[in-house]
């Protein structure tokens, strides 16, 4: 009897040891991250299939524990890049006690200068990942200026192709739609870059931006309720765009917002529709 128990015990040990050492072991299938570059203090979304596989996992950036994390149901684990991590290439290590102790992914801890000078114009991140939850109203028209509340000089200028009756179709006019500077600032990486795309039947915007360096960045976007945005971006300000600081008070409201997600970087871009006096809407 003792021999049988001993054999069973050692067999179990071998199975467990092989499971831990098996290079084919995968307790986090479909592992990916929303972006591979962020500054300290900003969130990154870690995904797996199923997302619940990430619940309760500790995450380190090199050897620094990400103490702030939150599980987002149906999406994954959002972790904040911790203070104390030096800028540069690091390993994002996700706890994986079932297989390899940790699963490591490459990550780049950036500085503010990166977002000012990178040639592909990787735009600044949002401090927290936005999860749209609330119903929202469709604006009377999507045409004209949509600005970033992080930098009001960053503008997406939408113009749609009208039909024979003057109504907007769902197709952007690539000749008159631009990623551009609100104040006409020269030399910025988002100066007069052509855009194309369309709004589908689900009111999802499919957008492509052709940058001056020849790169193409694609986005998918949806209208969101402003109350789903971080609180600091709901109230009007003129950060980065003094040219519109003198707008009358009736134009200083953020009634409509859109959340775009880059298909190449996974980074979220929040924009709002800026009402500007005397700017005509070509079609409705």
Secondary structure, DSSP 8 states (H G I E B T S, - for coil): -HHHHHHHHHHHHHHHHHHHH-TT--SSTT-EES-SEE-TT-EEEEE-SSGGGGTT--EEETTEE---EEEETTTEEEEE--TT--SEEEEEEEEETTTTEEEEEEEEE--HHHHHH-TT------SS-----S-----S---EEEEETTEEEEEEEE-EEE-TTS-EEEEE-TTT-EEEETT--TT-TTSSEEEEEEE-TTSEEEEEEE-TTS-EEEEEEEEE-GGGS-GGGTS---TT-GGGTT--GGG-----EEEEEETTT--EEEEEE---TT---S--
